[in-house]
Each structure stands twice: as structure tokens, then as C-alpha cells.
């Protein structure tokens, strides 16, 4: 997805949704360059969302008008796709307690035998 402004995110899709269904739903807004339906790495099953890249930004903006419309029994969530860096806000650390990986205790006492 090279051109972020011409790529839309489509969420809340039925797992049975195909590329052809998405193309049929969105082709009236403009020329579709690419359709990507991410799948679960372990099962290979679709994850319930997709990315659709249009030839122009205008086409992508026009496609936003069907946000909330039904596709096979589910109301689609349609928005301009954000890049990976834009979509995930940075949290302050790398360990499961939210601290820096280099910190030694994660805020807990080093004395494991201590009773509280």
C-alpha cells in the first residue's frame, strides 16, 4: 500500500468476503489498483478486514460515503487507511509491565521472599 491517501481500510467484514465482492462493491468509486485481505498466520482464515487501494485520492474519498452500509449482513467500517507507524501509538516500553526493557525490576521488589 504505497499511497496512503488512496488506500481505504474496510473493517467489520464477514470472514467469507472475497476480493471479487469487494471490487464489485467499490468499483463504482474509481479504478481499483489492489485489494488485500489479511489472513491469520496460523489458520489462514481471513481476519475480518481489508485494504483497498484506488488509483486516485478522490476515488478513496468518495468510497468513504458507504461507511456503515451492509455487506453480507455486517455494517462495514470504511476509512482512509493509516500507515503502520500512524496507526499504532508508541507506548513507553518493551516489557509486559510497560517499562523499559533495560530496567531491572519493572517496579517490583527484588526481594522475592519478602511477604507483603
Secondary structure, DSSP 8 states (H G I E B T S, - for coil): ---GGGEEEEES--TT--HHHHHHHHGGGS-EEEEE--B-TTT--B-S-EEEEESSHHHHHHHGGGTT-EETTEE-EEEE---HHHHS---S-SSTTSS-TT-SSTTS-S-TT---
